Every structure is written in C-alpha cells, then in structure tokens.
Amino acid sequence: MKNLMTGKIVLLLLSACVQEIENIKPDYAEDIRFDDHPKNQVYTNGLVTYQNNTSAPGSILLIDKPQETLWIGAVGKSNLEYQVNLRTNNLVRTGSVTKMFTAVVIMKLVEEGKLSLETTLASVLPSMNSHIPSANEITIRHLLAHLSGIVDPLNESLQYQADLINNPSRVYNKTIDNLLEEYVYGKDLRFKPGTAYSYSNSNYWILGKIVETITGNTIQREMEEKIFLPLGMNDTWLEKRDDKNVSRGYVDLYSNGVLQDVTTWDRAEGSDRAASGLISTADDLRKFMRGLFSGALVSLPTVAQMKTIQLPDCNSFDCEYGLGLEIWRTDAGTAYGHNGSLVGLEINVLWYEDNEAISVLYKNNGNFSDKSWLSQLIK
C-alpha cells in the first residue's frame, strides 16, 4: 500500500533529552464497541496484532461498511506516564490528514467562484512575487497537488529540524508568516511548476494563508462553517486549544527498546497549521470521509477532480496524488484518503471505492508500519 510519510528525517538528528519510558507492555486494556458485531473478533484480533507488531502504546481501528454496523476498537494506553487507557473516542493528532480538510475548503471556494484551480499564487498573494520564484506560474492546482516545486522545511531544512528539536516551544509559537520567512522564502524551486511531484508541507501552509486572505476569516472558522458544523463533527478543531486530553506521542528513537515521549515536538510541528494541525477523533474522521465522498461537502464532480492524479505522465505510486487526496492501490481496490504522521504518531484514513467502506487506523508510535492487512478486513 502507498505509505507517504512526513517527518521521518527528523529522527536522524535527534539529540535532545526527552522523557524516556521503558518499552514494556502495559497492562492490557481495551475499549471495543459493539461486542455483538458479527466480525468483532476478527477486527479485534487485527487491531491487537497491529499494536503488538508496531510496539505502539495504543492503537485505534474504525471500520465502517455500508452493509455492516459501525465498528470501533481501541487497545493500550494514550498516556504511558499516567497509564491512561486509550479509548475509542480519544482525541488524537492527525498530521497530514489535515491536508484533506484544507483541500475541501479550497475546493469549496472554487465552487463559490472565489478562486479557480488556475489562479496563480502571485495574483492572490502579490507579495509572493518577491519571495518565491515563479510565483506568477504556481497555481492553486499546483499547491494542492504538490506540483509547485516549493521546498519542504520539515524534510529538507536542517535548520528547521534543529529548531524543532532544540526549542519546540519557539516553533510552536511561530506564525505561518514566520515559518515562511525563515525556512521557505528565497529558496530555489525544486523544479519548474507543474512538471514534477514533490511532497511539501509549505504548499499547505500557503493554502491556509490564501484561505484567510480570500475570506477574511481564520481557516479554523472556514473549516467550522464548511465542514465541522454541517457534519456534526463536535470533537474536531485546528486552532490552538488546551490539548491535555489529546493522546500523547511516542517513538523508539534509538531502536533500543525505550519509548520516548515526543509530544512536545508533535505539538510544535502540528498545532493550528493547515498542513498538519488537525485534532479529531476516529468517528469524526469517519463523518468527514462519508460526507466528502457522498457529495455533502462539495459536489460529486468536484470530488471526482480531487480523486484524479494531477501530474501528467505520473509513472510511480509516489506521484499518485490528487487535489488533497492520496490514491492507494490496495487488495480491496482503489482507495482515497491520506496518511498522517508526526514524530510520535501515525494515522491512516481511507475511503474504498469498490464498496464505499471507510477505515481509520491510528497508533501513538511514530515508527513505520505495514497496513496492507487492512485490505482483508475491508473486502
């Protein structure tokens, strides 16, 4: 399965002191809904196996098939220091899953005639002419589909990575303008806009800035009006809020069997940013996917555009990206959605075209994982 991950290069540079927790399995805890579900044991076994195989403190699995009762399960811990059980309704950080939400807001503005996919960066943000090369050629489409060539500080800038690690509170407090000024402006493009694919969080930082410029509202408010309120997503937000009840993030940084709490880095990298800042629950993410692919958020012709690979002559899985959507080739057929990762978490949210099923898979451990087993549960 396609496994686009962000933030992993940061692991190569870690030298800061963070909380260390011996990677010993905590007392088993589970929170499973619908014990009488016909596939309860199959789904539970899949979730527990995934948690064990990834050494995650905790994991959540949601499977929603139109022909079945919704199933959600959670196992393990959301907080190892205080041994807090992970629950099915736990708040979690979503990393790059956020990009789907930002893309929906942009596409709604396109439908409202306030933008077009061919609107150039320079025409909506004229100051970009002096900051980003070829700003008069980079379009909204290029930004949504990672075809702009703009650098990605998280994966390319040693300075950004060092700042995140050594002073996460300072990075947390930076505005998008601060981030762009320090790590993006003045850098050469990786390629001529529209000619190649290169995943970049900067694209979505800029899209968030465009949303706020066009509407005069914060992107939080635009998401509320266009997504959260219409779908009844009462446990989802982008803005900076008290996040003490959000599941903490962990990773075995040095492959020595010791998990380290890296929540401060996850918080600094993600909070309130249009690329990776969304906090949500598994069920709210399900509501979003069902709403998007049913045409409740944008029209079905717009959804079809979002599902379409945007790079001409794309010849690898890596460039199979639409307008804010990853395309996944699975044993259960083609799926659309997004993977999200920060240093201490991984989440995968997919809608499967053949049977309109939805899966949400989360763990609070930032290591890589094999998610191909999900296909057997979806079939």
N, C-alpha and C positions, 0 to 999 in steps of 0.2 A: 504494500500500500504506500501511497505517497506520504512522505513524512517531512514536510517543510518545518524546520525548527529554527528558532531565533535565540540568540543569547548564549550559545554554547561556547563561542570563542572566549567569552569572559572567563570561563573556568580555567583557561590556561594561564591566567595572570594572577590568580588569587594569592594574596599574601597577608591579608588582614586577619585579625583574630575575630572569630565568631563563636557563638555558643556551640560546644561540642556535646553530642549525645550519643552514647554507645548504641550501635545499631543492633540492639537486642529486641526481638519481637515483643511488643507489649501484650498484656493480657488481651485475649481475643475479644473483640466487641463487634457487634453487627447491628445494623438498622435496616431491616428489609420490609418493604411494603408489600401487601397482598400475598400473604403466606399461602393462600389457596389458588394462586395463579398456576395454570397448567404447566408452565415452564419455570416455576420458581426455583427448583433445584438446579436445573441446567444453568440458569442465569446466575444463581448464587455461586455455583462451582466456578463459572468463568470469572466472576469478579474476584473471588478469593484466590484463585490461581494467579490472576494478573497481579494482585497485590503482593503475593509471595514472590513471584518471578521478578518483580521490579524492586523489591525491598522497600516499598513505599510504606510510610507510617499509616496511611489511609488511602482509600480509593472509593469512588462513586461510579456506578453504572446505571444509566437510564436507557430503557428500550421501549419505544412507542411504535407499535404496529397498528394500522387502522383496524385490523381484524382481531386484535387482542386487547385485553385490559393493560393499561399503562403499568410498567414495572420499574421500580427504582430500588436500588440497594446501596448501602454504604457499609464498609468494614474498616476497622482500625481506628486510628487516632487523628484528630485535627490539630492537636497540640500535645507534643510529647513531654514537655516540661511539666505540665499540669495533668497529663494523662486524660485529656478531654476526648471523649468519643466523637468520631466523625459521624454526622447524621445526614440523612437523605436531603434535608432542607438546608444544609450548611451553606453559608456564603463562601464563595471561592473567587480568587482572581482568575481571569480568563486569558490574559496575554493577548495574542494576536487574533483571537476570536473577535475581539473588539472591531477589527477591520470590517467585518461583515456589517456591523451596525453603522459605522461611518459611511460605508458604501451605500447603504439603504437611504440614509439622509441625503447624500449627494444625488442619488437617482430620483428621489422624490422631488428635489429642487429642479432637476432636469424635467421631470414631468410637469412641474408647475411653470416651466418656461423661464426660470430664473437663471439657469445655466444651460449649456449644451455640452455634450461629450467632447466637442471640438473647441470649446472655449479655452483660450490659452492662459497659462499661468500669469503672464505679464499683463494681460487685459483685465484680469480680476484683481491682481495684486501688482500694480505698476512698479512698486519699489523692488520687486524681484529682478527687474532688468539689470540692476547694478549689483545683485548678489549671486544670482545663479546663471551660469552660461546657458544660452539658448532658451531663456525663459519665454521668449516670444514664439517658440516652437513646441514647448512642452504643453500638452493639453490635459484636460481633466481625465480623459481616457487613459493617457499615459500614466498619470499619477495613480489612478485606481488599479491599473493592471501591472504596475511595476515595470513600465517601459520607459521611464523618464531618464534613466542613467544617473540620477542623483545619488550621492553616496549614502551609505547606511552606517552612522556612527557606532551603533551597538556592535556590529560585526566587523567594522573596518577601522575604527579610530582607537588607537592605543590610549590616547589621552582621555577619551570618553570612558573607556573601560576602567582606567586607573581612577578617574574621578568618582565613578560609581562605586568602586570597591572601597576606596580610602575615605570618601566623605559622602555617604549616601544621603544624609540629611540635606546637604547642599544641592545635590542633583534633584532631590525630591522637591525642593523649593524653587527650582528654575522654571520660568515660563517657557512656552514654546518659542517665543522670540529669543529668549536667552539661549536655548538649545540650538536653534538655527544659526544664531550669530557666532556661537563658539565652535560648533562642530560641522556646519554644513556650508555656510556662505563662503564664497571664494574658492571652493574646491572644484576641480575639473570634473566634468561628467564622465561616467564610465564608458559611454558610447553615445552616438547620435540618437536623440529621442525617437522612439518608435521602431528602432532597428534591432533591439535585443531585449532580453529579460534579465533583470537583476533585482531581487527582493530588497526593499528598502523601507524601513520604518519612517524615514524622512518624508516619503510620499504622503503618508497618512497624517503626520504632523502638519504638513502643509494643507492637506484637505480639511482638517479640522479648522485651521485658520481661515480657509476660504468659506466654510460654512458660517463662521461667526461674522465675517466681513459682509457676506451677501445678506444674511438675515438680521444682523444686529443683535442676535441672541447668542448665549453660550451654546456650545454643542450639547451640553447636558440638557438644556431646555429643549433644543430641537429633537433630541432623542426621546425626551419625555413626551412631547406633543405628537411625534410621528411614529413612535414605536411602543414605549413603555405603557402609556395610558391606554391607547387603543387595544392592546393585547392583555391588559391586566397584569403586567409584569411589575409587581409591587416590591420585589426584592432585588432590583437591578439599578445600578447607577454608575456614572462615570466620574462625577466630580469628587473632590477630596472630602471625605467624611470620616467620622470615627470608625475605625476598621478593626477594633479589638476582637470582634466576633468572627472575623474572616479567618478561614483555615490558614495556618502558618505553613511556610515553605521550607523544605529540607533538601539537602543533597550530600552525597558522599564525595566530597571534593577531591580527596586524595586516594580513593579506592583502597581505603584501609579499614573498612567496616564501621566507620564512625560517621553518623549523620550530623550535619551541621545546620543549624537554624539560620537561614539566609533571608528571612522575611524582610529585613531592612533593605536589602538590595532589590527584592521583588517590588516592594512598596515604592522605592525611589524610581525604578525603571517604568513602572506601570501607571502610577496614580494620575488620574484625570487627563490622560493623553489619548488622542483619537486613534493611536496605533495599537495601544495595549493596556488601557487603563480600566476596562470594564470590570465591575464586581457583580456577580449574579449567583443564581442557584441552578441546579440541573433542570428543575421543572420550568423555570423562567426561560432558560435557553431552549427548551423544547417548545414553549409557546412561541418564541421568536421564529424558530425554524418552520413550524407549522403555519404561522402567519405569513412568512415570506413566500413559501412555495405554494401556498393556496391563493396568492394574489391579494391578501388582506392589507399588505403594506404598500406595495407598488403593483402596477398592473402585470398580468402574466407575460405580455410582450416584453416588458422591462426585465422581468425575471429571466426570460429567455436570453436577453442580451447579457445579463450578468453571468449566466452559465456558459457563455461562449468564450472559448480561448481567444485571447486578443492579439497574441504575437503571430504575425504572418509566418508561415513555414515553421512553426514550432515542431521540433522533432525529438523531444525528450519529455519525460514526466516532469522534470523540473520547471519547464516553462508553461505547463498546462494550468494556466491561471486566467480567470475571467475578470469581471469587474467586482473585485472584493471577494471573490469565491475561488477556492481551490477546487480542482477537479481530481477526484480519486478514482482509480480503476481497481475495483475490488472483486472478489469471488462472488459477491452478491450483486454485481452490476456496478454501473457508474454511480458515484455519489458526489454530492456537492456540499461544501461547508468550509471549515477552517480548523487547522491545528493551532494551538496556542502554547507557548512555553515561556517561562521566565526561569531564572536560575533554580528556583525551588519548586517548580510545578510543571505539569504537562496536562493539557486538556484537548480533547478531540470532539468536535460537534459536526455530525453529518446527517444529510437527508439523502435517502437512497431512491433513485428514480424508478426502479422497476416495481417496487411495492410500497413506495411512499413511507417507508419506515424512517424513524429518527433514532440515532444513538448519541448519547453523551457519555464520555468516558474521562474521568478525572483522577489524578493522583497528586499528592503533595510531596513528590520527589521529582527533582528536575532531570533525572537521567533519561537517556533514550529508551524507547520501549517498542516492542513488536505488538501491533494492534490488529494484525491480519486475522486473528482468531475471531474477531467480531463478526466477520462475514458469515461464519457458520451459524451464529445466533440470529442474524438478520434474514437469512434465506428462508 
